[in-house]
Amino acid sequence: MNSSIPLGLSSYNFYLWGNIKGKGIIILHELLMYFIIKYSKHQHGLRSYNIKLKVIYFFNPCLDHGGQNFHQLLSLNPESCRSGYLQSRHQHLTLIPSSFLVEDYILNHFSFVLHITVCNAVNLLSVSCVAEFAIGLLLSVSRKIVQSLDAVRRGDWIEGFPPESCIGRGLVNATVGIVGMGRVGQAVFNRLLPFEVSRVLYHDVAEPVRKVEEKGAMKKKFEDLLQNSDYVIVTCNLTEENKGMFDKKAFSLMKQSAVFINVSRGGLVEQEDLIEALKNNQIRAAGIDVMYPEPLPKDNELLKLPNIVVTPHTAGVEETSLEEYSSVAAENIIKVLEGQSPLTPVS
């Protein structure tokens, strides 16, 4: 392993394709790479460029072997992008197709420093995927659906009435707090309305969002939202400023009966503080689709807790959306390789 490349925990894994006819391509997610080939209607066009894929999760020097017909992948953390490694070693990169939201440092360190094209294949369907998953995870935790399944399998259901341990709490007349009122946050808000919640609070660093406020949502300070919400759903982007915002203090402000849901980024949460809050019944329960590291080791303390549901970062992926944004990403690749403008450039 090359010690000059800093490796470690990150929200994103960066995947670097080697030279393709003198051009390089970065893919921000291995699932996108896989589904581009599996689902994309443009897969034959990609094959005409003799693109072959192989995932490597740590640095492998063979990436630098030029002139080969196969193209290795390199996993880098964001610090590698800041460090100038890519700028110094790979100066022919032309495209970054991403299936997910592109963060500021990607634009700063690729499109402006390397003068390459950044593309984003995110669409309304993928936003909907995350939003509906957030609601599903919320219901699964609050109504104890997973615990109920486990109880039935254990044989605990021996009378007509369900075991008390399986009785959860619904959303009617509840107060829901949404941290981050961007596209996903707004989609979550719209999906909450049919459940007849009492009110929706939101916190966002941006200006008030009129579209949701016209439907009754109220913007609050972060601390006020935590203190008054029965359910807290995290949908904001991860930045240097909000890293670890859900820490011991944040969980101490939440109701003891509160449910915490995170479908955004694991780095927003101080994970040890979440574990302690759940262990000590400082909050009622949690559902998380993101964490660190990913995947979690089997012996991780989170997986031993009875009041949490953990899913393998699947909120943003389902069959239809994968087909759609894989095809968009593939078409972006083909257009750039052919010297054309991509369909979905990020300005």
N, C-alpha and C positions, 0 to 999 in steps of 0.2 A: 504494500500500500504506500502511496506517495504521501509522506507526512506534510508536504507543503499545502495539501488541500484539506481545509478544515472540514471534518465530518461531524455530524451530531444531530440532535433533535431539530426538526424543522416542521413548519406547516406544509411546505411544499417539497416535493422531490422534483429535481430538475433532470430531465433526460436528454442527453445530447446525442444526436445522430452524427455519425462520422460523415466524411465527404461523400456527396452524391453529385457526380459530374462537376466537381469543384465547388459544390454548394453544401452547406450544412443546415440541419434542421434541429430545432430544439422542441421536444414535446414535454409538457409539464405533468403528464400523468400516464402511468403505465396502462391503466384501463383504457384510456383514449387510444393509445397506440394499438392495443390489442383489438379493440372494437372497430378501429378504422379498417383493419384488415378483414375482420370477421363479418362486419355488417355493412360496410360502406358499399353503395352501388358503384363507387368509383374504384373498387379494388383492382379491377383489371388495368385501369390507367396507372395505378401505382406500381403494379407488377411490371409494366412496360419499362419502368425505370430501374428494374432489378433491385428493388428495395427488399432487404431481408432484415428481420428484427431479432434481437437477442437482448434480454434484460440482464444487466449486471448491477447489483445493488451497492457495490463498492468500486472504488477507482481501479481501473484496469488499463495499464499502459498501452495495450494493443489498440486502443482508440486512435493512437497517433500513427498507426501503420497506414500510410496513405496508399492509394492506388488499388485497394482491394475491392472486390465486388460485394463484400458483405459489410454491414455497417453496425458497429457495436454501439451499445448504449452506456452512458455514464450517469450515475446518480450523484447529484451535487446538492448541497444545502445552500440556502440563500447567502450565507456568508461568503461562499465561494464566488458568487456573482459580484459581491461588493469588493472582494479582494483583488480583482483584476486578473484572476487566473484565465477566464475565458478570453478576455481582451488580448492577453499576451500569447495565448496558445492557439486560438481558433479565430482567425480574422476573416473568414469567408462565410460566416453564418448569414443566412438570408431570411429566415422565417422562424417565428415561434407560434405554432398553432396550439391553442389551449382550449380545453373543454370547460374550463372553469374561469372564474373572475380573475383578471390580471391585476396584480398589485402594483403600486407606484414604483417600487424599487425595480421591478422588472422593466418597466418603461424607461426608467432613468438609466439603467445599466446596460440595456440592450439596444433599444431603438435610438437613443441619443448618443451613446458612447460608441456602439458598433455600427450605427447607421443601418439597422436592419429592420425588416417588417415584423410587427407584432400583430397576431391575429387572435380573435377570441370567438370560439364557437358556441358560447353560451346563448341560449334562446329562451323564449318564454316557457317552453315545455320543461326545460331543466329547472327553472325557477319554481314552476308548479310542483315538480318532483320533490324538491326540498320542503316546500310548504306543506304538501299533503303528508309527507313523512313526519314532519314536526307534529302535526295534529295526531297522526297515528301513534307516535311515540308518547305523546302527552296522554292520550286515552289509555294506552297500554299500561302506563305507569299509574295514572290516577285511578283507574278502575281495576287495577291489579290483575290484568289479563294473564300475564306470564305466571304470576303466583298461583292463579286459579288453575291453569293448565298443570303446573307442577303438583298441586294438591290432588287433582283428579288422578294423575299418574301414580302418586304415592298411595292412593287408596284412602285419603283423608275424608272424602265425601261419602259418609256412611249413613247420613240422615237426609230427609227431604230438603231441609234448609241448608244452604251453603255454609261451609266453615266460616267463622268470623274473620279468619285471616285473609279470606278472599273478598271481603266487602270493601270496596274502595269508595271514591267520592267523585261526583260528576262535575260538569262545567256550568250547569244552570245557576244563574245568580252569582257566579264567581267573578273575581277580579283577576284579569290576566295582564301581566306586564311583558312587553316585547322590547328587548334591548337591541336596537338597530332597526330603523324603519326604512330600509332600502327596498329593492325589488322583492327580496324574499320576505322581509318583515311585513310589507304591504300584502303580499300573497297570503301569509299566515293570518293576518288581521281579517282579510275578507273571508277566509274559511272558518274563522271563529264565530262570525256573526250568527249563522243558523243555530248555533248551540245555545243561544239566549244567555250569553254571559252578561253579567251586570254592567261591567265596564272594562275597557281596554286602556291601559296606560302604556306609554312608550317613552323610551329615552333614545336620543340620537344627537350626535354632535352637530349635525346639519341644522338648517333652518326648519321650522315647523312644516310638517307635511300636510298640506291643505286637504288632499284627497281623503285621508283617513280621519282628519279632524272634522270634516263635514259629516262623517258617519258616526261621530261620537268619541273617537279616540282622543286622549288627553296627554299632552307632552309633559313629562315630569323630570325632575332631577333624578340622577341614578339612585341616590339613597332613598328618596321618597318612593320611587317605584318598588324598590326591594321591600320596604317596610309595609307597603299596602297591597302587595300582590299575593294571591293564592297560588298562582302559577307564574313562573318566570321562564320565558323562552328567549334563547340567545340566537340572534340572526345577524349580528354585526360582523364587519370585516375585522381581521386581526391586524393591528398596527403596533408600532413600537410604543405608542402612547397608551394603548389599552391592554397590552400584554399582562396577563395575570390579574385582570380587574376583578375577577371573582375569586377573592381570597378570604382569609379568616374573617376580616372585618365585614366583607360583603355578606357572607353566610350568616354572620351574627345579627345582621340587620333584618334578615328574612324571617317570616313567620315560622314558628315551629311546625306548622301544618303545611308549609309551602312545598311545592314540587318544582324542581329545577330541570329544565330541558335545554340541551345544547346541540344544535345541528350546524354550528358555524365552524369554529376551529378550536382544537384542544388547548392551544397556547393562551386562550383567553382565561383559562381556569388554572389556579394553583391546585393541582390535583391532590396533593396531600391534605390541603385544607378541605377539599370536598369530601375526601375519605373520612376525615375527623368529624365533619358536620353530619355525615350520614351515620357514622358509628355512634355518635353521642345523641342522635335524634334531635339535632339542632334544626334540621329540616326534615320533612316527612320522607321524601324520596327524590330520586333523580332518574333521568333518562338521557343517555349521551350517545351520540353517533360519532363523536370525535374525541380523541384523547391523545396522550403521548406516553410511551411511543406507540406507533401503529405498525403492526398489530401489537396488542397487549400480550405480554408473557402470560402463560396459563396460570401462573402462581401470583399474578398481580392482585393486590389487596382489593381493588375495585370489584373483581370477579367473585370475591368471597362474601360480599355484602348482600343481604336479602332484600334491601330496599332500593335497588338500582337495576335498571335495564340497560345493557350495553349492546350496541349494534355495530357491525364492522364497516363504518363509514359508507353506508349505502344510501343515504338520504337523496343524493343527487343522481342516482343511477337507476333506471328501469328500462325495459326493453325498447319502448318506443323512442324515448329521448336519446338513448345510446345510438340507435339507428340514425336519428336525425343529425345530432351534432357530430357524429363520426363522419357522416357524409360531407358536412360542411367543412370539417377540418381537412378531410382528404382532398376536397376540391380546392381548398386554399393552397395545399401543398402542390397540387398539379399545376395550378395557375402560376404560382411563383416560379416553379421549375421551368415553365414554358415562357417566362418573361412577362407574364400578365399581372395585373393587379388582383389581389385576393378579394374574395367576396366580403369578408368581414374584418377589415383592418381596424386596429385600435389606434385612435389618433392621440 
